[in-house]
Amino acid sequence: MALPVRLYRRKWVNGVSVIPERSGTAFRVARGQRLTVIDPRGQQVADLLAFNADDMAEVISSGRTLDYAETIRLTTGHILYSNRSQPMLEIVEDSVGRHDFLLTPCSYDTFHHFYPDLPPHRGCFGNLAAALEPYGVTPDAIPIAFNCFMNVPIDPDTGKLSVLPPTSKAGDRIVFRAAIDLVIGLTACSAPASNGGSFKPIHYRID
């Protein structure tokens, strides 16, 4: 399946691509390549989506992944699966060890719900939708993202979810190996609570 060239203009700093604060991008990663997602300043979340580059209806699945991993603490050695139970990404390095695969990308609706006193923002959902549109992805096809560095503890007694500042520090990273040819959507998250109250860029590299 032929895919269009992505429209995002890549910015570079010291050999890595830069996603500016509160924005997103999309790009291809070939089977066997490594995708490194870096938090350059600390306490910044990056929402990650993956689609099968040969069949965009096959997409990363929170439900399949958590089911097979039997844990919500995904880290080195775990595999992120598709909605068809196919391995898409393997985590091969992780300097943080705390990420989220439960919560949906933030959006205009998120801001109206959680931040009614702040100006609304299209959030990661809107940024992903815009970045993935050239690949034929519609907003309704955007699933739960793997939220790199997001800190979502669960109360063991009540099951209540909390969103706390990430535990990631400047320079922390998570590295994935692609199991198949992929289209990746990636953001620098826009929600205040997810990022310790400030917004920062995300860096990434493909090897």
C-alpha positions, 0 to 999 in steps of 0.5 A: 500500500503506497503511503503519502510523504508526511507533511511534518517538517522535521526539526533537528537538535544534536542528531534527534528529531524534535516535536515542539511542545503541545504538537505531534507528528507522524512518520514511518518506521521499518521492521527491525528499526529502533525508535527512541523516544526521549524526554529532554527536560523531564516530566513530559509525556509523549502519546504514541500510536502505531499502525501497520503500514501495509494495512492501516486498519491494524492498530496498536491495542491497549486491551490486547497488550495488557491482556497478554502482558498480564500487567499494566507496568509495561517496560523492557521486554514487553511487547505492544500488540495490535488489535489482531494480536500481532506484535508491533513494538518491543520495548528493548530499553527503558530508563523510566519504567512507568508509562500508561496504556489506560487513558485516552489521548487528551482532546478538546473534550478533555479540556472542557471536562478537567480544565474548564477554566483554561483555554481549550486545546485540541490536545494529543487527539487533535494533534494525532488526527492532523498528523495521521490524516495524510496516511488515511487515518480518520479521528474515529480510528484513533485508539488509546495511545501508549503514553510514554512517561505518563504516571497514572497510579491506581489506588489498590483499595478503590481502583481510583486513577490519578494523574501525577507528574511523570517520574522521568528526568531530563534525558530519560528514554524508552526504546522500541524495536519495530516488529513490522513496518509501521506508521507511528504517531507521536506527540508532546502531550498538551494536558497540564496535569500529565506533564507536571504543569508545564509543556516541553518538547519531545525528542525522538530518533530512528536507527 
